[in-house]
Amino acid sequence: MFPVLLILLGVMFLLDQFAPGWGIGKTWPVLLVVIGVLKLLDTTRPPRPPEGPRI
């Protein structure tokens, strides 16, 4: 989840450079929505099987 969040944050700062008025100040709720969606998607994935001992 962290890489997606980092990319989204970078896009928001870049958007502020190209379209004034559309930076972090107005679009920070998008971060909250994306985090929530990622959390929901994370809970719908089946759990990974446990790893056995390495030989």
PQR file with spaces between the fields and no chain letter, atoms N, CA, C, O and H, PARSE charges and radii, in Angstrom:
ATOM       1  N    MET     1       0.822   -1.190    0.000 -0.4000 1.5000
ATOM       2  CA   MET     1       0.000    0.000    0.000 -0.0000 2.0000
ATOM       3  C    MET     1       0.869    1.258    0.000  0.5500 1.7000
ATOM       4  O    MET     1       0.482    2.275   -0.574 -0.5500 1.4000
ATOM       5  N    PHE     2       2.034    1.197    0.636 -0.4000 1.5000
ATOM       6  CA   PHE     2       2.877    2.378    0.723 -0.0000 2.0000
ATOM       7  C    PHE     2       3.344    2.881   -0.641  0.5500 1.7000
ATOM       8  O    PHE     2       3.317    4.089   -0.874 -0.5500 1.4000
ATOM       9  H    PHE     2       2.349    0.370    1.103  0.4000 1.0000
ATOM      10  N    PRO     3       3.777    1.995   -1.562 -0.5600 1.5000
ATOM      11  CA   PRO     3       4.197    2.522   -2.877  0.2800 2.0000
ATOM      12  C    PRO     3       3.080    3.240   -3.620  0.5500 1.7000
ATOM      13  O    PRO     3       3.325    4.265   -4.257 -0.5500 1.4000
ATOM      14  N    VAL     4       1.860    2.720   -3.550 -0.4000 1.5000
ATOM      15  CA   VAL     4       0.735    3.370   -4.222 -0.0000 2.0000
ATOM      16  C    VAL     4       0.476    4.733   -3.601  0.5500 1.7000
ATOM      17  O    VAL     4       0.228    5.705   -4.315 -0.5500 1.4000
ATOM      18  H    VAL     4       1.662    1.888   -3.032  0.4000 1.0000
ATOM      19  N    LEU     5       0.532    4.810   -2.289 -0.4000 1.5000
ATOM      20  CA   LEU     5       0.320    6.068   -1.589 -0.0000 2.0000
ATOM      21  C    LEU     5       1.402    7.081   -1.942  0.5500 1.7000
ATOM      22  O    LEU     5       1.119    8.266   -2.118 -0.5500 1.4000
ATOM      23  H    LEU     5       0.734    4.021   -1.709  0.4000 1.0000
ATOM      24  N    LEU     6       2.629    6.614   -2.043 -0.4000 1.5000
ATOM      25  CA   LEU     6       3.737    7.501   -2.391 -0.0000 2.0000
ATOM      26  C    LEU     6       3.591    8.032   -3.816  0.5500 1.7000
ATOM      27  O    LEU     6       3.835    9.213   -4.065 -0.5500 1.4000
ATOM      28  H    LEU     6       2.859    5.651   -1.901  0.4000 1.0000
ATOM      29  N    ILE     7       3.197    7.176   -4.744 -0.4000 1.5000
ATOM      30  CA   ILE     7       2.989    7.610   -6.128 -0.0000 2.0000
ATOM      31  C    ILE     7       1.842    8.614   -6.196  0.5500 1.7000
ATOM      32  O    ILE     7       1.946    9.632   -6.881 -0.5500 1.4000
ATOM      33  H    ILE     7       2.999    6.217   -4.542  0.4000 1.0000
ATOM      34  N    LEU     8       0.754    8.331   -5.490 -0.4000 1.5000
ATOM      35  CA   LEU     8      -0.383    9.245   -5.493 -0.0000 2.0000
ATOM      36  C    LEU     8      -0.001   10.602   -4.917  0.5500 1.7000
ATOM      37  O    LEU     8      -0.423   11.636   -5.434 -0.5500 1.4000
ATOM      38  H    LEU     8       0.669    7.504   -4.934  0.4000 1.0000
ATOM      39  N    LEU     9       0.780   10.607   -3.869 -0.4000 1.5000
ATOM      40  CA   LEU     9       1.233   11.861   -3.275 -0.0000 2.0000
ATOM      41  C    LEU     9       2.103   12.642   -4.259  0.5500 1.7000
ATOM      42  O    LEU     9       1.971   13.861   -4.373 -0.5500 1.4000
ATOM      43  H    LEU     9       1.123    9.767   -3.448  0.4000 1.0000
ATOM      44  N    GLY    10       2.988   11.947   -4.966 -0.4000 1.5000
ATOM      45  CA   GLY    10       3.817   12.600   -5.978 -0.0000 2.0000
ATOM      46  C    GLY    10       2.994   13.177   -7.115  0.5500 1.7000
ATOM      47  O    GLY    10       3.288   14.267   -7.605 -0.5500 1.4000
ATOM      48  H    GLY    10       3.095   10.957   -4.873  0.4000 1.0000
ATOM      49  N    VAL    11       1.963   12.452   -7.541 -0.4000 1.5000
ATOM      50  CA   VAL    11       1.092   12.939   -8.606 -0.0000 2.0000
ATOM      51  C    VAL    11       0.352   14.194   -8.150  0.5500 1.7000
ATOM      52  O    VAL    11       0.155   15.121   -8.935 -0.5500 1.4000
ATOM      53  H    VAL    11       1.724   11.566   -7.144  0.4000 1.0000
ATOM      54  N    MET    12      -0.052   14.223   -6.896 -0.4000 1.5000
ATOM      55  CA   MET    12      -0.758   15.398   -6.390 -0.0000 2.0000
ATOM      56  C    MET    12       0.152   16.622   -6.367  0.5500 1.7000
ATOM      57  O    MET    12      -0.280   17.720   -6.718 -0.5500 1.4000
ATOM      58  H    MET    12       0.108   13.470   -6.258  0.4000 1.0000
ATOM      59  N    PHE    13       1.404   16.444   -5.960 -0.4000 1.5000
ATOM      60  CA   PHE    13       2.333   17.576   -5.980 -0.0000 2.0000
ATOM      61  C    PHE    13       2.636   18.005   -7.411  0.5500 1.7000
ATOM      62  O    PHE    13       2.765   19.199   -7.682 -0.5500 1.4000
ATOM      63  H    PHE    13       1.755   15.552   -5.675  0.4000 1.0000
ATOM      64  N    LEU    14       2.751   17.057   -8.321 -0.4000 1.5000
ATOM      65  CA   LEU    14       2.987   17.384   -9.723 -0.0000 2.0000
ATOM      66  C    LEU    14       1.783   18.107  -10.315  0.5500 1.7000
ATOM      67  O    LEU    14       1.939   19.038  -11.105 -0.5500 1.4000
ATOM      68  H    LEU    14       2.647   16.087   -8.101  0.4000 1.0000
ATOM      69  N    LEU    15       0.597   17.681   -9.937 -0.4000 1.5000
ATOM      70  CA   LEU    15      -0.620   18.331  -10.407 -0.0000 2.0000
ATOM      71  C    LEU    15      -0.680   19.783   -9.962  0.5500 1.7000
ATOM      72  O    LEU    15      -1.185   20.640  -10.687 -0.5500 1.4000
ATOM      73  H    LEU    15       0.470   16.924   -9.295  0.4000 1.0000
ATOM      74  N    ASP    16      -0.170   20.055   -8.783 -0.4000 1.5000
ATOM      75  CA   ASP    16      -0.135   21.423   -8.277 -0.0000 2.0000
ATOM      76  C    ASP    16       0.770   22.306   -9.138  0.5500 1.7000
ATOM      77  O    ASP    16       0.522   23.504   -9.273 -0.5500 1.4000
ATOM      78  H    ASP    16       0.240   19.359   -8.194  0.4000 1.0000
ATOM      79  N    GLN    17       1.810   21.721   -9.716 -0.4000 1.5000
ATOM      80  CA   GLN    17       2.726   22.489  -10.564 -0.0000 2.0000
ATOM      81  C    GLN    17       2.091   22.826  -11.912  0.5500 1.7000
ATOM      82  O    GLN    17       2.315   23.911  -12.449 -0.5500 1.4000
ATOM      83  H    GLN    17       2.012   20.747   -9.606  0.4000 1.0000
ATOM      84  N    PHE    18       1.298   21.897  -12.464 -0.4000 1.5000
ATOM      85  CA   PHE    18       0.744   22.087  -13.802 -0.0000 2.0000
ATOM      86  C    PHE    18      -0.649   22.703  -13.802  0.5500 1.7000
ATOM      87  O    PHE    18      -1.028   23.361  -14.771 -0.5500 1.4000
ATOM      88  H    PHE    18       1.117   21.016  -12.028  0.4000 1.0000
ATOM      89  N    ALA    19      -1.405   22.506  -12.750 -0.4000 1.5000
ATOM      90  CA   ALA    19      -2.764   23.048  -12.667 -0.0000 2.0000
ATOM      91  C    ALA    19      -2.925   23.711  -11.300  0.5500 1.7000
ATOM      92  O    ALA    19      -3.378   23.070  -10.352 -0.5500 1.4000
ATOM      93  H    ALA    19      -1.097   21.972  -11.963  0.4000 1.0000
ATOM      94  N    PRO    20      -2.560   24.982  -11.193 -0.5600 1.5000
ATOM      95  CA   PRO    20      -2.674   25.653   -9.895  0.2800 2.0000
ATOM      96  C    PRO    20      -4.100   25.566   -9.347  0.5500 1.7000
ATOM      97  O    PRO    20      -5.078   25.725  -10.078 -0.5500 1.4000
ATOM      98  N    GLY    21      -4.187   25.317   -8.070 -0.4000 1.5000
ATOM      99  CA   GLY    21      -5.490   25.188   -7.442 -0.0000 2.0000
ATOM     100  C    GLY    21      -5.935   23.737   -7.301  0.5500 1.7000
ATOM     101  O    GLY    21      -6.964   23.470   -6.680 -0.5500 1.4000
ATOM     102  H    GLY    21      -3.393   25.188   -7.476  0.4000 1.0000
ATOM     103  N    TRP    22      -5.179   22.796   -7.864 -0.4000 1.5000
ATOM     104  CA   TRP    22      -5.526   21.389   -7.777 -0.0000 2.0000
ATOM     105  C    TRP    22      -4.483   20.597   -7.014  0.5500 1.7000
ATOM     106  O    TRP    22      -4.310   19.408   -7.279 -0.5500 1.4000
ATOM     107  H    TRP    22      -4.343   23.013   -8.368  0.4000 1.0000
ATOM     108  N    GLY    23      -3.796   21.202   -6.093 -0.4000 1.5000
ATOM     109  CA   GLY    23      -2.724   20.520   -5.381 -0.0000 2.0000
ATOM     110  C    GLY    23      -3.228   19.774   -4.162  0.5500 1.7000
ATOM     111  O    GLY    23      -4.390   19.375   -4.081 -0.5500 1.4000
ATOM     112  H    GLY    23      -3.937   22.169   -5.877  0.4000 1.0000
ATOM     113  N    ILE    24      -2.329   19.601   -3.230 -0.4000 1.5000
ATOM     114  CA   ILE    24      -2.613   18.871   -1.998 -0.0000 2.0000
ATOM     115  C    ILE    24      -3.736   19.537   -1.221  0.5500 1.7000
ATOM     116  O    ILE    24      -4.540   18.850   -0.591 -0.5500 1.4000
ATOM     117  H    ILE    24      -1.385   19.926   -3.296  0.4000 1.0000
ATOM     118  N    GLY    25      -3.803   20.836   -1.256 -0.4000 1.5000
ATOM     119  CA   GLY    25      -4.806   21.553   -0.480 -0.0000 2.0000
ATOM     120  C    GLY    25      -6.238   21.177   -0.803  0.5500 1.7000
ATOM     121  O    GLY    25      -7.091   21.168    0.085 -0.5500 1.4000
ATOM     122  H    GLY    25      -3.150   21.394   -1.768  0.4000 1.0000
ATOM     123  N    LYS    26      -6.514   20.864   -2.063 -0.4000 1.5000
ATOM     124  CA   LYS    26      -7.884   20.529   -2.443 -0.0000 2.0000
ATOM     125  C    LYS    26      -8.115   19.041   -2.630  0.5500 1.7000
ATOM     126  O    LYS    26      -9.255   18.581   -2.561 -0.5500 1.4000
ATOM     127  H    LYS    26      -5.820   20.871   -2.783  0.4000 1.0000
ATOM     128  N    THR    27      -7.068   18.291   -2.862 -0.4000 1.5000
ATOM     129  CA   THR    27      -7.260   16.878   -3.184 -0.0000 2.0000
ATOM     130  C    THR    27      -6.791   15.927   -2.091  0.5500 1.7000
ATOM     131  O    THR    27      -6.691   14.726   -2.342 -0.5500 1.4000
ATOM     132  H    THR    27      -6.142   18.665   -2.918  0.4000 1.0000
ATOM     133  N    TRP    28      -6.500   16.415   -0.892 -0.4000 1.5000
ATOM     134  CA   TRP    28      -6.059   15.502    0.166 -0.0000 2.0000
ATOM     135  C    TRP    28      -7.132   14.491    0.557  0.5500 1.7000
ATOM     136  O    TRP    28      -6.777   13.401    1.005 -0.5500 1.4000
ATOM     137  H    TRP    28      -6.581   17.391   -0.688  0.4000 1.0000
ATOM     138  N    PRO    29      -8.430   14.788    0.415 -0.5600 1.5000
ATOM     139  CA   PRO    29      -9.407   13.727    0.725  0.2800 2.0000
ATOM     140  C    PRO    29      -9.287   12.517   -0.192  0.5500 1.7000
ATOM     141  O    PRO    29      -9.687   11.414    0.179 -0.5500 1.4000
ATOM     142  N    VAL    30      -8.739   12.718   -1.386 -0.4000 1.5000
ATOM     143  CA   VAL    30      -8.533   11.588   -2.292 -0.0000 2.0000
ATOM     144  C    VAL    30      -7.598   10.567   -1.651  0.5500 1.7000
ATOM     145  O    VAL    30      -7.787    9.362   -1.819 -0.5500 1.4000
ATOM     146  H    VAL    30      -8.414   13.614   -1.688  0.4000 1.0000
ATOM     147  N    LEU    31      -6.600   11.036   -0.923 -0.4000 1.5000
ATOM     148  CA   LEU    31      -5.702   10.117   -0.227 -0.0000 2.0000
ATOM     149  C    LEU    31      -6.475    9.239    0.749  0.5500 1.7000
ATOM     150  O    LEU    31      -6.228    8.036    0.831 -0.5500 1.4000
ATOM     151  H    LEU    31      -6.447   12.015   -0.786  0.4000 1.0000
ATOM     152  N    LEU    32      -7.396    9.823    1.479 -0.4000 1.5000
ATOM     153  CA   LEU    32      -8.181    9.047    2.435 -0.0000 2.0000
ATOM     154  C    LEU    32      -9.052    8.016    1.728  0.5500 1.7000
ATOM     155  O    LEU    32      -9.195    6.891    2.206 -0.5500 1.4000
ATOM     156  H    LEU    32      -7.596   10.801    1.412  0.4000 1.0000
ATOM     157  N    VAL    33      -9.630    8.392    0.600 -0.4000 1.5000
ATOM     158  CA   VAL    33     -10.462    7.468   -0.160 -0.0000 2.0000
ATOM     159  C    VAL    33      -9.620    6.323   -0.707  0.5500 1.7000
ATOM     160  O    VAL    33     -10.025    5.163   -0.633 -0.5500 1.4000
ATOM     161  H    VAL    33      -9.514    9.306    0.212  0.4000 1.0000
ATOM     162  N    VAL    34      -8.454    6.641   -1.253 -0.4000 1.5000
ATOM     163  CA   VAL    34      -7.586    5.606   -1.816 -0.0000 2.0000
ATOM     164  C    VAL    34      -7.120    4.652   -0.722  0.5500 1.7000
ATOM     165  O    VAL    34      -7.093    3.440   -0.934 -0.5500 1.4000
ATOM     166  H    VAL    34      -8.125    7.584   -1.313  0.4000 1.0000
ATOM     167  N    ILE    35      -6.758    5.175    0.433 -0.4000 1.5000
ATOM     168  CA   ILE    35      -6.347    4.310    1.541 -0.0000 2.0000
ATOM     169  C    ILE    35      -7.503    3.389    1.946  0.5500 1.7000
ATOM     170  O    ILE    35      -7.291    2.200    2.187 -0.5500 1.4000
ATOM     171  H    ILE    35      -6.781    6.159    0.605  0.4000 1.0000
ATOM     172  N    GLY    36      -8.708    3.926    2.022 -0.4000 1.5000
ATOM     173  CA   GLY    36      -9.858    3.109    2.373 -0.0000 2.0000
ATOM     174  C    GLY    36     -10.134    2.021    1.355  0.5500 1.7000
ATOM     175  O    GLY    36     -10.424    0.884    1.724 -0.5500 1.4000
ATOM     176  H    GLY    36      -8.880    4.892    1.826  0.4000 1.0000
ATOM     177  N    VAL    37     -10.046    2.360    0.068 -0.4000 1.5000
ATOM     178  CA   VAL    37     -10.277    1.365   -0.982 -0.0000 2.0000
ATOM     179  C    VAL    37      -9.207    0.285   -0.939  0.5500 1.7000
ATOM     180  O    VAL    37      -9.512   -0.898   -1.088 -0.5500 1.4000
ATOM     181  H    VAL    37      -9.810    3.284   -0.232  0.4000 1.0000
ATOM     182  N    LEU    38      -7.956    0.682   -0.736 -0.4000 1.5000
ATOM     183  CA   LEU    38      -6.887   -0.311   -0.654 -0.0000 2.0000
ATOM     184  C    LEU    38      -7.075   -1.233    0.541  0.5500 1.7000
ATOM     185  O    LEU    38      -6.815   -2.432    0.446 -0.5500 1.4000
ATOM     186  H    LEU    38      -7.708    1.643   -0.615  0.4000 1.0000
ATOM     187  N    LYS    39      -7.523   -0.685    1.658 -0.4000 1.5000
ATOM     188  CA   LYS    39      -7.783   -1.512    2.839 -0.0000 2.0000
ATOM     189  C    LYS    39      -8.913   -2.504    2.569  0.5500 1.7000
ATOM     190  O    LYS    39      -8.833   -3.664    2.972 -0.5500 1.4000
ATOM     191  H    LYS    39      -7.734    0.289    1.735  0.4000 1.0000
ATOM     192  N    LEU    40      -9.972   -2.044    1.881 -0.4000 1.5000
ATOM     193  CA   LEU    40     -11.069   -2.943    1.538 -0.0000 2.0000
ATOM     194  C    LEU    40     -10.601   -4.059    0.602  0.5500 1.7000
ATOM     195  O    LEU    40     -10.966   -5.221    0.779 -0.5500 1.4000
ATOM     196  H    LEU    40     -10.037   -1.101    1.553  0.4000 1.0000
ATOM     197  N    LEU    41      -9.801   -3.699   -0.382 -0.4000 1.5000
ATOM     198  CA   LEU    41      -9.293   -4.707   -1.304 -0.0000 2.0000
ATOM     199  C    LEU    41      -8.360   -5.684   -0.600  0.5500 1.7000
ATOM     200  O    LEU    41      -8.315   -6.864   -0.945 -0.5500 1.4000
ATOM     201  H    LEU    41      -9.505   -2.755   -0.526  0.4000 1.0000
ATOM     202  N    ASP    42      -7.626   -5.196    0.374 -0.4000 1.5000
ATOM     203  CA   ASP    42      -6.705   -6.050    1.118 -0.0000 2.0000
ATOM     204  C    ASP    42      -7.458   -7.092    1.942  0.5500 1.7000
ATOM     205  O    ASP    42      -6.980   -8.215    2.109 -0.5500 1.4000
ATOM     206  H    ASP    42      -7.663   -4.237    0.654  0.4000 1.0000
ATOM     207  N    THR    43      -8.617   -6.731    2.451 -0.4000 1.5000
ATOM     208  CA   THR    43      -9.383   -7.683    3.266 -0.0000 2.0000
ATOM     209  C    THR    43     -10.113   -8.710    2.412  0.5500 1.7000
ATOM     210  O    THR    43     -10.494   -9.761    2.927 -0.5500 1.4000
ATOM     211  H    THR    43      -9.005   -5.820    2.316  0.4000 1.0000
ATOM     212  N    THR    44     -10.323   -8.443    1.123 -0.4000 1.5000
ATOM     213  CA   THR    44     -11.027   -9.396    0.270 -0.0000 2.0000
ATOM     214  C    THR    44     -10.092  -10.431   -0.340  0.5500 1.7000
ATOM     215  O    THR    44     -10.553  -11.441   -0.871 -0.5500 1.4000
ATOM     216  H    THR    44     -10.013   -7.589    0.704  0.4000 1.0000
ATOM     217  N    ARG    45      -8.791  -10.195   -0.274 -0.4000 1.5000
ATOM     218  CA   ARG    45      -7.844  -11.179   -0.807 -0.0000 2.0000
ATOM     219  C    ARG    45      -7.758  -12.372    0.129  0.5500 1.7000
ATOM     220  O    ARG    45      -7.825  -12.207    1.347 -0.5500 1.4000
ATOM     221  H    ARG    45      -8.416   -9.374    0.157  0.4000 1.0000
ATOM     222  N    PRO    46      -7.610  -13.575   -0.422 -0.5600 1.5000
ATOM     223  CA   PRO    46      -7.451  -14.724    0.464  0.2800 2.0000
ATOM     224  C    PRO    46      -6.099  -14.651    1.175  0.5500 1.7000
ATOM     225  O    PRO    46      -5.131  -14.134    0.617 -0.5500 1.4000
ATOM     226  N    PRO    47      -6.030  -15.167    2.399 -0.5600 1.5000
ATOM     227  CA   PRO    47      -4.758  -15.097    3.124  0.2800 2.0000
ATOM     228  C    PRO    47      -3.713  -15.994    2.474  0.5500 1.7000
ATOM     229  O    PRO    47      -4.030  -17.017    1.868 -0.5500 1.4000
ATOM     230  N    ARG    48      -2.484  -15.587    2.616 -0.4000 1.5000
ATOM     231  CA   ARG    48      -1.384  -16.402    2.073 -0.0000 2.0000
ATOM     232  C    ARG    48      -1.213  -17.635    2.941  0.5500 1.7000
ATOM     233  O    ARG    48      -1.383  -17.570    4.159 -0.5500 1.4000
ATOM     234  H    ARG    48      -2.226  -14.756    3.108  0.4000 1.0000
ATOM     235  N    PRO    49      -0.877  -18.755    2.322 -0.5600 1.5000
ATOM     236  CA   PRO    49      -0.636  -19.951    3.136  0.2800 2.0000
ATOM     237  C    PRO    49       0.634  -19.766    3.955  0.5500 1.7000
ATOM     238  O    PRO    49       1.566  -19.091    3.519 -0.5500 1.4000
ATOM     239  N    PRO    50       0.668  -20.363    5.134 -0.5600 1.5000
ATOM     240  CA   PRO    50       1.874  -20.212    5.961  0.2800 2.0000
ATOM     241  C    PRO    50       3.061  -20.921    5.306  0.5500 1.7000
ATOM     242  O    PRO    50       2.917  -21.962    4.664 -0.5500 1.4000
ATOM     243  N    GLU    51       4.211  -20.331    5.488 -0.4000 1.5000
ATOM     244  CA   GLU    51       5.419  -20.929    4.942 -0.0000 2.0000
ATOM     245  C    GLU    51       5.948  -21.971    5.912  0.5500 1.7000
ATOM     246  O    GLU    51       5.941  -21.770    7.126 -0.5500 1.4000
ATOM     247  H    GLU    51       4.328  -19.486    6.009  0.4000 1.0000
ATOM     248  N    GLY    52       6.396  -23.057    5.372 -0.4000 1.5000
ATOM     249  CA   GLY    52       6.987  -24.107    6.200 -0.0000 2.0000
ATOM     250  C    GLY    52       8.438  -23.784    6.491  0.5500 1.7000
ATOM     251  O    GLY    52       8.972  -22.785    6.007 -0.5500 1.4000
ATOM     252  H    GLY    52       6.402  -23.220    4.386  0.4000 1.0000
ATOM     253  N    PRO    53       9.069  -24.627    7.278 -0.5600 1.5000
ATOM     254  CA   PRO    53      10.498  -24.395    7.584  0.2800 2.0000
ATOM     255  C    PRO    53      11.353  -24.538    6.333  0.5500 1.7000
ATOM     256  O    PRO    53      11.106  -25.398    5.488 -0.5500 1.4000
ATOM     257  N    ARG    54      12.337  -23.701    6.233 -0.4000 1.5000
ATOM     258  CA   ARG    54      13.253  -23.776    5.091 -0.0000 2.0000
ATOM     259  C    ARG    54      14.336  -24.809    5.372  0.5500 1.7000
ATOM     260  O    ARG    54      14.889  -24.889    6.469 -0.5500 1.4000
ATOM     261  H    ARG    54      12.538  -23.002    6.920  0.4000 1.0000
ATOM     262  N    ILE    55      14.609  -25.578    4.362 -0.4000 1.5000
ATOM     263  CA   ILE    55      15.614  -26.637    4.547 -0.0000 2.0000
ATOM     264  C    ILE    55      16.898  -26.240    3.861  0.5500 1.7000
ATOM     265  O    ILE    55      17.873  -26.991    3.895 -0.5500 1.4000
ATOM     266  H    ILE    55      14.160  -25.514    3.470  0.4000 1.0000
